[in-house]
């Protein structure tokens, strides 16, 4: 059997990410064990550059993605019904996730036996409150949200612009055409950044191992295990169950199609940075493009089962135990309320400090508790973000299946990575123009 000389051997994207993960762990261990400060610095810079490139386009990307996605709803039948069903499923799955977090926290007592005391904590520089959350949605000017990367305010302005464009009708066509072109340009550039994910993985994982090692995880062993177990239960338990019972599709096929986005989320720790890939895999799973272009960016800024449900639930119990404060039934209900209603505070960016401070302030728990968790946060944020992104792809599949608009043939055949067959020219391996995602 001969192989054509023109046949190109390609390493699958998931294998590249896995290779970067293994190499990062090895280099991080080497840097820490041999005290190689230059290697630690190198790994840190590689990771910082990769995350910086992802964040570079976040502000305009979110604005144009939300604007275009809202205007795309005019092409969808029963748009209001789809939007309301999407929001309801966001809330329902968040409620399930926070319930799992609470049960795990109550069973395992993550704050017991850590050796940590209230003196080990420190107040964060910035905290979240309901007043800040509600008043912070509306910007005071149109420039500051972009310079300070306030995603929630950017979403607000984009939503207003999108609704206004719908009201203007044909008069808004020039603006919409320009917006779609700018969005495609931004997405094109971000696809190039996504291709660098294996290299970014080396830097991010290597720096985490070199900086924190395993000693820190030892102190937070129960808490760390709780977060990973909670996210795993939602990711590989709740989601497959919903797919099998609600959407009546094969859960394994969902993970086969969505895995590239879940992988990138784990490495980048950014739902917004992963958004183009999330939409791409969602479309490949049979969700109509017009609906996916609304649901995915909407989810990337508001749907956070990992960061806004599981994590704050377990973290609140952890902080209460460290400070020897008893929580009652009312407190647990408040945690659930904050998780379901306040998840937009996380805004799809790396970290969940704002959501944690919002939860602690609502419960009246000491803000110094945040300082106890900041050191371990990067390690926890990987699995949290992976869970977030999986949920952001899941809900459009559930809604599409329930509304009978899911292309089940496409769902059942979704297997190839959208990164593997998308080259720098935007042409797929099949020789057809690859569809550029409508969001980012």
Steps between C-alpha positions, in 0.01 A plus 500: 500500500668821387452844651489804275788741542246779528328336795554719806518340841309711748508465875142543628438816702405303810829310478690829466328632815572175685863514390526858622345398830751219556795715392382784725479269803850364432654844449319639804624213717853544364495875564378452856720205595818652354413858601533625143372856528563573133274209400226615739520848347489358147197283574327790671558732203378241249180453697450874550546572129249231401233621745578860403440420133169338588394803703623749242188467288255434786342846523419557128434128456230491767342823377468397136415137585205601719385769256509267199351208695197705608439622145539143372196401707284669236591209272372242749141393541366532857806704601341620826409144593853377429654783704272437799557122487875558486488721808283248688744217426791720606328553834388138542844352438660762729257403775593133461871588507475711814298226673778251423759747634308547823458126557870434440600784733269383779616139472876561482548808726776649282610754763568243770855384571672741260712671763384835360375773733320832447842672526605327177233688308509850356237729354507523119566835334164486326181344631159443349165602643146501368504881480822492299364220284172676419640851457808369322297362211434847358819679387561868567667542159568292190880491530575382855339153467739424214813640666425333836361185337168511682332221304162540668474864391619409150224238481246762611607748231507230233151381597365856480666550162367167374141573602526849350627352173200265491266794551665701221461219249647572156658825616738301721622272220826690437588482871414129516707425192797683651447325835495157337820579308679623812382195690633263234832686500531469879406133489752432227777649712381309806509171307873560454533549875306179563753315286762608756311327782743203525789744554289700744426178686870439556542845653184508710520149644879514537484828688223369728705194595823701539333770709268298721635145486302244694553650847224755458255240374574297814366777724189531288471130415136455598391831352684435173357148476151634573518749212631243253252232612210746490590618151553140385157399631337783305716456191485122475187424701235770475574609144493147349179427692334811357619415150364146525166583663415852377665521159490121445843495335819305562703680774828353376445667165461834677840467667656380178382818327546747788832371633727750313321793666502331842874439466576858403286628788694282746829649380405864436266541799291742293146436378510809281835403348360156419177640354583466128587135545196442723269630232678303231455170685140592589418550134671172413276329754199595287388825666380751235762768441258790552396366840853398601622850418266627772518224761878454516608864559205540736622194690866601494414812699227363730514117516758394760416169669861457615597854605160627614328191644726217617793715607326770711282236670797294620713810563235658723488185714881491509528864615224458759680202652836680512339795681284267715171644377192280484291512183129422507238398245434862412868552421505201266194633320676836465802326345269336245332835426832680447625220274194502276447877481850642537698278267535784248740663747770254391479642147687216333847611608775316682424455868183516710602740778212741432244220526661370820502844664139551391404172668697570820361854531144373454552245779680748723817287504843665550660624179835383634385155393569597140870536582507138614399382154690732265819292500326179396261673257693441172503125560126497568412736218601251231231244581247773581540662158487164321167435675376849406574450131350151489178645643507782245503241220253269675205736541468591128496127422227438760287791381546412132402140566191600697396751232564239227755715315805287583664338198536151645696371202758774555500425873562131446780563252681776693845363567771699323654785691406840357859606567655210309318578175527876511826635362633851482320571174163406644462202266405163638673175407201412290585794276194698599498836661483446874210676666629774724325498837254779558629570851824498686 
